[in-house]
Amino acid sequence: MDNNDILIRLRYALDIKDQDMIEIFKLGGVELTKEEVQKVLTKSEDSYDAEDDDVYEDEDHIKCTNSMLESFLNGFITFKRGPQPSKPGQGQTNKPDRSIKNYSSVNNVMLKKVKIALKLTNEDVIEILDAADVKITKGELSGLLRKEGHKNYRQFGDQYARNFLKGLTIKYRG
């Protein structure tokens, strides 16, 4: 599952309109026009190259890079929860650290950031996965939400990610 596919499924599951997509990208620090957003929301015919983080563009498709996806997810948190108040002495440059280090961590970061944006509890995430016929324990979920490199970290595979997005669709679209 590539980053464009994640955006397409997330947009559908949460019924996000084009104008909201533009706003969410803008809140994450990426300026896109409506046409560019629509090109990002198309499936590519090429396979996804995990090492290539350049913006791939042709007439009908723009490849969503890891940094672009993370910017969208950060903007989505701000869109849903409002801007985070700046701490005294920090100034205005309050850019979040990049969590997506490589392609294998994309799904884990997506899970964490969607969970934050929608104010989901661990029980909510378990129910969402259960709606897609995936049984997961609190301990397993805890491993998925850990930082990469932690001894109990577990990778959130593509099949889990697809089922999580399917469960979101069931919950938010009926």
Stockholm file with secondary structure:
# STOCKHOLM 1.0

chainA/1-174         MDNNDILIRLRYALDIKDQDMIEIFKLGGVELTKEEVQKVLTKSEDSYDAEDDDVYEDEDHIKCTNSMLESFLNGFITFKRGPQPSKPGQGQTNKPDRSIKNYSSVNNVMLKKVKIALKLTNEDVIEILDAADVKITKGELSGLLRKEGHKNYRQFGDQYARNFLKGLTIKYRG
#=GR chainA/1-174 SS CCHHHHHHHHHHHHTCCHHHHHHHHHHTTCCCCHHHHHHHTSCCSSCCCTTCCSCCBCSSCBCCCHHHHHHHHHHHHHHHHCCCCCCTTSCSCCCCCCCCCSGGGHHHHHHHHHHHHTTCCHHHHHHHHHHTTCCCCHHHHHHHTSCTTSTTCCCCCHHHHHHHHHHHHHHHHC
#=GC SS_cons         CCHHHHHHHHHHHHTCCHHHHHHHHHHTTCCCCHHHHHHHTSCCSSCCCTTCCSCCBCSSCBCCCHHHHHHHHHHHHHHHHCCCCCCTTSCSCCCCCCCCCSGGGHHHHHHHHHHHHTTCCHHHHHHHHHHTTCCCCHHHHHHHTSCTTSTTCCCCCHHHHHHHHHHHHHHHHC
//
